[in-house]
Structures are given as structure tokens and as C-alpha cells.
Amino acid sequence: MTQKPADWNPRDESVLGDQRRAYDDMRERCPVAHSDYLNWSLFRHADIMAVIADPDTFSNASRHRAIPNGMDAPEHTVYRRLLEPYFSTERMAAFE
């Protein structure tokens, strides 16, 4: 079985140098893209909302427990609510 070549390289200097331009380009050229580094990336809001609304098909659950990214709702939601206050604008400004 041959592996599909990557659609993009999120670590490429051109992407890192101007992420907004790179993401705008991906939205037009390849809105659902595969890379060796990130696996699948979605670039259009409607696609992201469709994935979020269908956790039976698109799951983040993993046997490698990571809070909250390795979980699906409703388990994810509990941890997200606990962690959110630590990432407020005020807390981030104080940390910076």
C-alpha cells in the first residue's frame, strides 16, 4: 500500500513565517489537508463545525490520555471548564 504524499508541511519556513497567508492559501487550495506532522487539518469554519457536531465519526478519544485533547465531550467539557480560568486574558498577560 502506498502512502499519500502530504498536502502541506506545517513546519515549513514559509508557513511559519506567515501563518495567516499559509492558512488562507490552504482554505482555497486544500481545505482538508494531510501532513506527516499533524495528520489531518481543517481550514474552513463550516468543516470544523461539522466535525465538532459529529463526535461519533470524528473522535479525539485516545488510549494515550491527554487532558483535555485526548477526550471527547462530555468528558472533555468537564476538564475544559476546570482549565479555562487559567488561560484567561488576564492570566496570560500576567504570565507574559
Protein Blocks (a to p, Z undefined) as FASTA:
>chain_A
ZZdddfbdfkbfklmmommlmmmmmmmmomcccdfklopadfbfklmmmmmmmmmlmccb
dfbdcdfklpccfklmmmmmmmmmmmgfklmmmmZZ
